[in-house]
Amino acid sequence: MKLKKGDNAVMLSGKDKGKKGAVLLVIPEEQRAVIEGLNLVKRHTRPRKRGQSGQIISKERAVSISSVALVCKSCGKPTRVGYRVDGEDKVRICKKCGAAV
């Protein structure tokens, strides 16, 4: 997976196209990621106790990795991710500017 938890990402397609957010969770088995504030769905909850009312809760849902791009910290643009080996360390790099992500 080229996206990691805490990275900034931008949506490339769908109803949230162009919006940015932080990666909250990555699910490598399903090739999906949960991004903060994007792909919100409404969930209706029932009242649990007497006198309590039901609620409608907005929650982020996972999106496909193919519809998300990493935002480079140095150039600020959506980019693909490459790898470079520096000594014994494998570093992710921005394909547009070449800086370490």
N, CA, C and O atoms as a GROMACS GRO file, in nm:
protein
  404
    1MET      N    1   0.084  -0.118   0.000
    1MET     CA    2   0.000   0.000   0.000
    1MET      C    3   0.088   0.124   0.000
    1MET      O    4   0.183   0.135   0.078
    2LYS      N    5   0.056   0.215  -0.087
    2LYS     CA    6   0.135   0.336  -0.097
    2LYS      C    7   0.080   0.448  -0.011
    2LYS      O    8   0.148   0.549   0.010
    3LEU      N    9  -0.041   0.433   0.040
    3LEU     CA   10  -0.098   0.529   0.134
    3LEU      C   11  -0.080   0.476   0.276
    3LEU      O   12  -0.094   0.356   0.300
    4LYS      N   13  -0.049   0.565   0.367
    4LYS     CA   14  -0.033   0.528   0.507
    4LYS      C   15  -0.125   0.613   0.592
    4LYS      O   16  -0.168   0.720   0.550
    5LYS      N   17  -0.154   0.566   0.713
    5LYS     CA   18  -0.236   0.641   0.807
    5LYS      C   19  -0.168   0.774   0.838
    5LYS      O   20  -0.048   0.779   0.866
    6GLY      N   21  -0.246   0.883   0.832
    6GLY     CA   22  -0.192   1.016   0.862
    6GLY      C   23  -0.154   1.096   0.738
    6GLY      O   24  -0.131   1.216   0.748
    7ASP      N   25  -0.145   1.031   0.621
    7ASP     CA   26  -0.114   1.103   0.497
    7ASP      C   27  -0.229   1.194   0.459
    7ASP      O   28  -0.344   1.169   0.496
    8ASN      N   29  -0.200   1.299   0.384
    8ASN     CA   30  -0.304   1.382   0.325
    8ASN      C   31  -0.335   1.328   0.187
    8ASN      O   32  -0.244   1.294   0.111
    9ALA      N   33  -0.464   1.319   0.154
    9ALA     CA   34  -0.506   1.262   0.027
    9ALA      C   35  -0.616   1.347  -0.035
    9ALA      O   36  -0.682   1.424   0.034
   10VAL      N   37  -0.635   1.331  -0.166
   10VAL     CA   38  -0.739   1.403  -0.239
   10VAL      C   39  -0.819   1.299  -0.319
   10VAL      O   40  -0.764   1.203  -0.371
   11MET      N   41  -0.950   1.322  -0.327
   11MET     CA   42  -1.037   1.233  -0.404
   11MET      C   43  -1.026   1.268  -0.552
   11MET      O   44  -1.028   1.385  -0.589
   12LEU      N   45  -1.014   1.167  -0.636
   12LEU     CA   46  -1.002   1.187  -0.780
   12LEU      C   47  -1.134   1.170  -0.854
   12LEU      O   48  -1.148   1.218  -0.966
   13SER      N   49  -1.230   1.102  -0.792
   13SER     CA   50  -1.358   1.079  -0.859
   13SER      C   51  -1.469   1.067  -0.756
   13SER      O   52  -1.445   1.054  -0.636
   14GLY      N   53  -1.592   1.072  -0.805
   14GLY     CA   54  -1.707   1.057  -0.717
   14GLY      C   55  -1.764   1.189  -0.671
   14GLY      O   56  -1.726   1.295  -0.719
   15LYS      N   57  -1.856   1.180  -0.575
   15LYS     CA   58  -1.927   1.300  -0.529
   15LYS      C   59  -1.836   1.397  -0.453
   15LYS      O   60  -1.867   1.515  -0.443
   16ASP      N   61  -1.724   1.348  -0.399
   16ASP     CA   62  -1.631   1.432  -0.324
   16ASP      C   63  -1.505   1.465  -0.405
   16ASP      O   64  -1.400   1.494  -0.347
   17LYS      N   65  -1.514   1.462  -0.536
   17LYS     CA   66  -1.398   1.486  -0.623
   17LYS      C   67  -1.334   1.622  -0.592
   17LYS      O   68  -1.403   1.724  -0.585
   18GLY      N   69  -1.201   1.622  -0.572
   18GLY     CA   70  -1.127   1.744  -0.545
   18GLY      C   71  -1.113   1.779  -0.398
   18GLY      O   72  -1.034   1.866  -0.363
   19LYS      N   73  -1.187   1.713  -0.310
   19LYS     CA   74  -1.179   1.742  -0.167
   19LYS      C   75  -1.060   1.669  -0.104
   19LYS      O   76  -1.024   1.559  -0.146
   20LYS      N   77  -1.001   1.734  -0.002
   20LYS     CA   78  -0.884   1.677   0.065
   20LYS      C   79  -0.917   1.636   0.208
   20LYS      O   80  -1.009   1.690   0.269
   21GLY      N   81  -0.841   1.541   0.259
   21GLY     CA   82  -0.858   1.497   0.396
   21GLY      C   83  -0.743   1.406   0.437
   21GLY      O   84  -0.664   1.363   0.353
   22ALA      N   85  -0.734   1.378   0.566
   22ALA     CA   86  -0.629   1.290   0.618
   22ALA      C   87  -0.676   1.146   0.614
   22ALA      O   88  -0.795   1.118   0.632
   23VAL      N   89  -0.584   1.054   0.591
   23VAL     CA   90  -0.615   0.912   0.589
   23VAL      C   91  -0.629   0.865   0.734
   23VAL      O   92  -0.535   0.877   0.813
   24LEU      N   93  -0.747   0.812   0.768
   24LEU     CA   94  -0.773   0.764   0.904
   24LEU      C   95  -0.742   0.616   0.920
   24LEU      O   96  -0.696   0.572   1.025
   25LEU      N   97  -0.767   0.538   0.812
   25LEU     CA   98  -0.754   0.393   0.820
   25LEU      C   99  -0.726   0.339   0.681
   25LEU      O  100  -0.786   0.384   0.583
   26VAL      N  101  -0.635   0.242   0.672
   26VAL     CA  102  -0.606   0.176   0.544
   26VAL      C  103  -0.639   0.028   0.560
   26VAL      O  104  -0.599  -0.035   0.658
   27ILE      N  105  -0.712  -0.027   0.462
   27ILE     CA  106  -0.751  -0.168   0.464
   27ILE      C  107  -0.684  -0.236   0.344
   27ILE      O  108  -0.744  -0.241   0.237
   28PRO      N  109  -0.560  -0.288   0.360
   28PRO     CA  110  -0.487  -0.341   0.246
   28PRO      C  111  -0.552  -0.463   0.180
   28PRO      O  112  -0.540  -0.481   0.059
   29GLU      N  113  -0.620  -0.547   0.258
   29GLU     CA  114  -0.682  -0.667   0.202
   29GLU      C  115  -0.789  -0.633   0.099
   29GLU      O  116  -0.810  -0.706   0.002
   30GLU      N  117  -0.857  -0.521   0.122
   30GLU     CA  118  -0.968  -0.480   0.034
   30GLU      C  119  -0.929  -0.366  -0.060
   30GLU      O  120  -1.011  -0.322  -0.140
   31GLN      N  121  -0.804  -0.319  -0.052
   31GLN     CA  122  -0.757  -0.206  -0.133
   31GLN      C  123  -0.846  -0.083  -0.112
   31GLN      O  124  -0.886  -0.017  -0.208
   32ARG      N  125  -0.877  -0.052   0.014
   32ARG     CA  126  -0.964   0.059   0.047
   32ARG      C  127  -0.902   0.143   0.159
   32ARG      O  128  -0.814   0.097   0.231
   33ALA      N  129  -0.951   0.268   0.172
   33ALA     CA  130  -0.903   0.358   0.276
   33ALA      C  131  -1.018   0.444   0.325
   33ALA      O  132  -1.110   0.475   0.249
   34VAL      N  133  -1.013   0.484   0.452
   34VAL     CA  134  -1.111   0.576   0.510
   34VAL      C  135  -1.042   0.711   0.520
   34VAL      O  136  -0.936   0.723   0.580
   35ILE      N  137  -1.105   0.814   0.461
   35ILE     CA  138  -1.047   0.948   0.458
   35ILE      C  139  -1.136   1.043   0.537
   35ILE      O  140  -1.258   1.041   0.523
   36GLU      N  141  -1.074   1.124   0.621
   36GLU     CA  142  -1.145   1.215   0.711
   36GLU      C  143  -1.232   1.314   0.633
   36GLU      O  144  -1.184   1.388   0.548
   37GLY      N  145  -1.363   1.313   0.664
   37GLY     CA  146  -1.456   1.408   0.606
   37GLY      C  147  -1.503   1.377   0.465
   37GLY      O  148  -1.577   1.456   0.406
   38LEU      N  149  -1.461   1.264   0.408
   38LEU     CA  150  -1.500   1.228   0.271
   38LEU      C  151  -1.583   1.100   0.270
   38LEU      O  152  -1.572   1.016   0.359
   39ASN      N  153  -1.666   1.087   0.167
   39ASN     CA  154  -1.756   0.973   0.149
   39ASN      C  155  -1.844   0.953   0.272
   39ASN      O  156  -1.857   0.842   0.324
   40LEU      N  157  -1.905   1.062   0.317
   40LEU     CA  158  -1.992   1.057   0.435
   40LEU      C  159  -2.125   0.992   0.399
   40LEU      O  160  -2.185   1.023   0.296
   41VAL      N  161  -2.169   0.901   0.484
   41VAL     CA  162  -2.300   0.839   0.469
   41VAL      C  163  -2.379   0.862   0.597
   41VAL      O  164  -2.321   0.873   0.705
   42LYS      N  165  -2.510   0.870   0.584
   42LYS     CA  166  -2.595   0.893   0.701
   42LYS      C  167  -2.644   0.760   0.754
   42LYS      O  168  -2.688   0.673   0.678
   43ARG      N  169  -2.637   0.746   0.885
   43ARG     CA  170  -2.682   0.624   0.950
   43ARG      C  171  -2.790   0.661   1.050
   43ARG      O  172  -2.770   0.748   1.134
   44HIS      N  173  -2.904   0.595   1.040
   44HIS     CA  174  -3.016   0.621   1.131
   44HIS      C  175  -3.006   0.525   1.248
   44HIS      O  176  -3.000   0.404   1.230
   45THR      N  177  -3.005   0.582   1.370
   45THR     CA  178  -2.998   0.498   1.489
   45THR      C  179  -3.130   0.504   1.566
   45THR      O  180  -3.197   0.607   1.569
   46ARG      N  181  -3.164   0.394   1.625
   46ARG     CA  182  -3.287   0.385   1.703
   46ARG      C  183  -3.262   0.437   1.844
   46ARG      O  184  -3.149   0.435   1.891
   47PRO      N  185  -3.368   0.483   1.911
   47PRO     CA  186  -3.351   0.520   2.052
   47PRO      C  187  -3.319   0.396   2.135
   47PRO      O  188  -3.381   0.291   2.116
   48ARG      N  189  -3.224   0.406   2.225
   48ARG     CA  190  -3.182   0.292   2.305
   48ARG      C  191  -3.251   0.289   2.442
   48ARG      O  192  -3.279   0.182   2.495
   49LYS      N  193  -3.276   0.406   2.499
   49LYS     CA  194  -3.338   0.411   2.632
   49LYS      C  195  -3.472   0.483   2.622
   49LYS      O  196  -3.499   0.553   2.525
   50ARG      N  197  -3.553   0.465   2.721
   50ARG     CA  198  -3.683   0.530   2.726
   50ARG      C  199  -3.664   0.682   2.734
   50ARG      O  200  -3.586   0.730   2.816
   51GLY      N  201  -3.734   0.754   2.651
   51GLY     CA  202  -3.725   0.899   2.650
   51GLY      C  203  -3.616   0.953   2.558
   51GLY      O  204  -3.611   1.073   2.531
   52GLN      N  205  -3.529   0.866   2.510
   52GLN     CA  206  -3.423   0.909   2.420
   52GLN      C  207  -3.477   0.908   2.277
   52GLN      O  208  -3.556   0.820   2.241
   53SER      N  209  -3.435   1.004   2.196
   53SER     CA  210  -3.482   1.007   2.058
   53SER      C  211  -3.378   0.944   1.965
   53SER      O  212  -3.261   0.934   1.999
   54GLY      N  213  -3.423   0.902   1.848
   54GLY     CA  214  -3.332   0.847   1.748
   54GLY      C  215  -3.248   0.958   1.688
   54GLY      O  216  -3.278   1.076   1.704
   55GLN      N  217  -3.142   0.920   1.620
   55GLN     CA  218  -3.050   1.018   1.562
   55GLN      C  219  -3.014   0.979   1.420
   55GLN      O  220  -3.029   0.864   1.379
   56ILE      N  221  -2.966   1.078   1.346
   56ILE     CA  222  -2.906   1.052   1.216
   56ILE      C  223  -2.760   1.092   1.228
   56ILE      O  224  -2.728   1.209   1.252
   57ILE      N  225  -2.670   0.995   1.211
   57ILE     CA  226  -2.528   1.017   1.229
   57ILE      C  227  -2.458   1.011   1.094
   57ILE      O  228  -2.481   0.920   1.015
   58SER      N  229  -2.371   1.110   1.066
   58SER     CA  230  -2.288   1.106   0.946
   58SER      C  231  -2.155   1.041   0.980
   58SER      O  232  -2.092   1.076   1.080
   59LYS      N  233  -2.113   0.946   0.897
   59LYS     CA  234  -1.991   0.871   0.925
   59LYS      C  235  -1.914   0.848   0.795
   59LYS      O  236  -1.974   0.830   0.689
   60GLU      N  237  -1.779   0.849   0.804
   60GLU     CA  238  -1.698   0.823   0.686
   60GLU      C  239  -1.701   0.674   0.653
   60GLU      O  240  -1.700   0.589   0.743
   61ARG      N  241  -1.706   0.644   0.525
   61ARG     CA  242  -1.698   0.506   0.478
   61ARG      C  243  -1.573   0.490   0.392
   61ARG      O  244  -1.519   0.588   0.341
   62ALA      N  245  -1.529   0.368   0.376
   62ALA     CA  246  -1.408   0.339   0.299
   62ALA      C  247  -1.430   0.364   0.151
   62ALA      O  248  -1.539   0.340   0.098
   63VAL      N  249  -1.326   0.413   0.084
   63VAL     CA  250  -1.328   0.434  -0.061
   63VAL      C  251  -1.215   0.352  -0.122
   63VAL      O  252  -1.120   0.315  -0.054
   64SER      N  253  -1.227   0.325  -0.250
   64SER     CA  254  -1.124   0.250  -0.320
   64SER      C  255  -0.996   0.333  -0.330
   64SER      O  256  -1.001   0.454  -0.352
   65ILE      N  257  -0.883   0.266  -0.316
   65ILE     CA  258  -0.753   0.334  -0.325
   65ILE      C  259  -0.734   0.396  -0.463
   65ILE      O  260  -0.665   0.496  -0.477
   66SER      N  261  -0.795   0.336  -0.566
   66SER     CA  262  -0.777   0.385  -0.703
   66SER      C  263  -0.840   0.523  -0.724
   66SER      O  264  -0.804   0.592  -0.818
   67SER      N  265  -0.933   0.563  -0.638
   67SER     CA  266  -0.997   0.694  -0.653
   67SER      C  267  -0.938   0.799  -0.558
   67SER      O  268  -0.998   0.904  -0.536
   68VAL      N  269  -0.820   0.768  -0.501
   68VAL     CA  270  -0.755   0.858  -0.406
   68VAL      C  271  -0.610   0.878  -0.449
   68VAL      O  272  -0.544   0.784  -0.494
   69ALA      N  273  -0.560   1.002  -0.435
   69ALA     CA  274  -0.419   1.029  -0.464
   69ALA      C  275  -0.355   1.097  -0.343
   69ALA      O  276  -0.420   1.175  -0.273
   70LEU      N  277  -0.230   1.067  -0.319
   70LEU     CA  278  -0.154   1.128  -0.211
   70LEU      C  279  -0.123   1.273  -0.246
   70LEU      O  280  -0.091   1.303  -0.361
   71VAL      N  281  -0.131   1.363  -0.148
   71VAL     CA  282  -0.094   1.503  -0.168
   71VAL      C  283   0.048   1.522  -0.114
   71VAL      O  284   0.074   1.496   0.004
   72CYS      N  285   0.139   1.566  -0.201
   72CYS     CA  286   0.279   1.585  -0.164
   72CYS      C  287   0.291   1.701  -0.064
   72CYS      O  288   0.226   1.804  -0.080
   73LYS      N  289   0.375   1.683   0.038
   73LYS     CA  290   0.393   1.787   0.139
   73LYS      C  291   0.473   1.905   0.086
   73LYS      O  292   0.450   2.019   0.127
   74SER      N  293   0.566   1.880  -0.006
   74SER     CA  294   0.652   1.990  -0.053
   74SER      C  295   0.589   2.068  -0.168
   74SER      O  296   0.593   2.191  -0.167
   75CYS      N  297   0.529   1.999  -0.268
   75CYS     CA  298   0.472   2.074  -0.381
   75CYS      C  299   0.322   2.097  -0.366
   75CYS      O  300   0.266   2.182  -0.436
   76GLY      N  301   0.254   2.023  -0.278
   76GLY     CA  302   0.112   2.044  -0.251
   76GLY      C  303   0.019   1.993  -0.359
   76GLY      O  304  -0.098   2.029  -0.360
   77LYS      N  305   0.069   1.910  -0.451
   77LYS     CA  306  -0.012   1.859  -0.562
   77LYS      C  307  -0.043   1.711  -0.542
   77LYS      O  308   0.034   1.640  -0.477
   78PRO      N  309  -0.155   1.664  -0.598
   78PRO     CA  310  -0.182   1.520  -0.596
   78PRO      C  311  -0.077   1.449  -0.681
   78PRO      O  312  -0.045   1.495  -0.791
   79THR      N  313  -0.025   1.339  -0.632
   79THR     CA  314   0.083   1.272  -0.702
   79THR      C  315   0.077   1.121  -0.685
   79THR      O  316   0.010   1.070  -0.595
   80ARG      N  317   0.148   1.052  -0.772
   80ARG     CA  318   0.170   0.909  -0.754
   80ARG      C  319   0.289   0.893  -0.661
   80ARG      O  320   0.366   0.987  -0.640
   81VAL      N  321   0.304   0.774  -0.605
   81VAL     CA  322   0.410   0.750  -0.508
   81VAL      C  323   0.512   0.654  -0.568
   81VAL      O  324   0.475   0.550  -0.623
   82GLY      N  325   0.639   0.689  -0.555
   82GLY     CA  326   0.747   0.600  -0.596
   82GLY      C  327   0.831   0.567  -0.474
   82GLY      O  328   0.808   0.618  -0.365
   83TYR      N  329   0.929   0.480  -0.495
   83TYR     CA  330   1.017   0.441  -0.385
   83TYR      C  331   1.162   0.461  -0.426
   83TYR      O  332   1.198   0.445  -0.542
   84ARG      N  333   1.246   0.496  -0.327
   84ARG     CA  334   1.389   0.511  -0.348
   84ARG      C  335   1.457   0.448  -0.227
   84ARG      O  336   1.409   0.461  -0.115
   85VAL      N  337   1.568   0.380  -0.250
   85VAL     CA  338   1.642   0.318  -0.141
   85VAL      C  339   1.761   0.406  -0.107
   85VAL      O  340   1.850   0.426  -0.190
   86ASP      N  341   1.762   0.459   0.016
   86ASP     CA  342   1.873   0.539   0.066
   86ASP      C  343   1.945   0.458   0.172
   86ASP      O  344   1.900   0.449   0.286
   87GLY      N  345   2.058   0.399   0.135
   87GLY     CA  346   2.130   0.314   0.230
   87GLY      C  347   2.048   0.189   0.257
   87GLY      O  348   2.028   0.107   0.167
   88GLU      N  349   2.001   0.174   0.380
   88GLU     CA  350   1.916   0.060   0.415
   88GLU      C  351   1.770   0.099   0.428
   88GLU      O  352   1.686   0.014   0.460
   89ASP      N  353   1.738   0.227   0.406
   89ASP     CA  354   1.601   0.275   0.422
   89ASP      C  355   1.530   0.283   0.288
   89ASP      O  356   1.588   0.329   0.189
   90LYS      N  357   1.406   0.239   0.284
   90LYS     CA  358   1.321   0.252   0.166
   90LYS      C  359   1.230   0.372   0.190
   90LYS      O  360   1.151   0.373   0.284
   91VAL      N  361   1.241   0.475   0.105
   91VAL     CA  362   1.172   0.602   0.125
   91VAL      C  363   1.069   0.622   0.015
   91VAL      O  364   1.097   0.597  -0.103
   92ARG      N  365   0.949   0.668   0.053
   92ARG     CA  366   0.848   0.704  -0.047
   92ARG      C  367   0.881   0.841  -0.104
   92ARG      O  368   0.918   0.932  -0.030
   93ILE      N  369   0.868   0.855  -0.237
   93ILE     CA  370   0.898   0.983  -0.300
   93ILE      C  371   0.781   1.028  -0.387
   93ILE      O  372   0.702   0.947  -0.435
   94CYS      N  373   0.773   1.160  -0.407
   94CYS     CA  374   0.673   1.221  -0.494
   94CYS      C  375   0.721   1.205  -0.638
   94CYS      O  376   0.836   1.237  -0.668
   95LYS      N  377   0.635   1.156  -0.728
   95LYS     CA  378   0.671   1.137  -0.868
   95LYS      C  379   0.680   1.270  -0.942
   95LYS      O  380   0.743   1.277  -1.048
   96LYS      N  381   0.617   1.376  -0.890
   96LYS     CA  382   0.617   1.506  -0.959
   96LYS      C  383   0.741   1.588  -0.926
   96LYS      O  384   0.804   1.643  -1.016
   97CYS      N  385   0.778   1.596  -0.796
   97CYS     CA  386   0.891   1.682  -0.759
   97CYS      C  387   1.012   1.604  -0.709
   97CYS      O  388   1.120   1.661  -0.696
   98GLY      N  389   0.996   1.475  -0.680
   98GLY     CA  390   1.108   1.392  -0.636
   98GLY      C  391   1.142   1.402  -0.488
   98GLY      O  392   1.237   1.339  -0.443
   99ALA      N  393   1.066   1.480  -0.412
   99ALA     CA  394   1.093   1.497  -0.269
   99ALA      C  395   1.041   1.376  -0.190
   99ALA      O  396   0.946   1.309  -0.233
  100ALA      N  397   1.102   1.350  -0.076
  100ALA     CA  398   1.056   1.243   0.012
  100ALA      C  399   0.923   1.282   0.074
  100ALA      O  400   0.902   1.396   0.114
  101VAL      N  401   0.834   1.185   0.080
  101VAL     CA  402   0.700   1.213   0.133
  101VAL      C  403   0.700   1.190   0.283
  101VAL      O  404   0.597   1.207   0.348
   0.00000   0.00000   0.00000
